[in-house]
Amino acid sequence: MAAAHVLYDGECPLCLKSIGILKKLDWFHRLNYVNARDVEQDVVKELPVDPSRLIEEMHLVTPGKTIYHGFGAFRWMSWRLPLLWIFAPFMYLPGAGWLGQKAYLWVARNRFKLVPCHGGVCTIQRKPTATKSA
């Protein structure tokens, strides 16, 4: 089965943390993670979405080329990541889509206030990797 593409803001610590969690939950490798700021990636170039929208909220492109964003992307992923299956039906309750998207957009718009960033662009602190000695 082909993997779906998850496009995210690769300069946002909150986004990177979320992608890290998704990778741990993606036991069957159903998702391919793409930094939306890397405009040289084919999936980013070919997507019929304004590049600035890709930074505003997460997008997901299914193997069938359907595009989801925000809460809709999480809802799609919830059926494909085993540990999220328990939550998937609740994401379809009446009003869940509307409320879920509102909550998602609030977090997305405020993510730079929720985590330490400078000038609207986050600097990513990476842990130094230990080198092996021979």
Sequence and secondary structure as in RCSB ss.txt:
>XXXX:A:sequence
MAAAHVLYDGECPLCLKSIGILKKLDWFHRLNYVNARDVEQDVVKELPVDPSRLIEEMHLVTPGKTIYHGFGAFR
WMSWRLPLLWIFAPFMYLPGAGWLGQKAYLWVARNRFKLVPCHGGVCTIQRKPTATKSA
>XXXX:A:secstr
   EEEEE TT HHHHHHHHHHHHH TT  EEEEETT TTSHHHHH SS HHHHHHS EEE TT  EEETHHHHH
HHHTTSGGGTTTGGGGGSTTHHHHHHHHHHHHHHHHHHHS  BTTB             
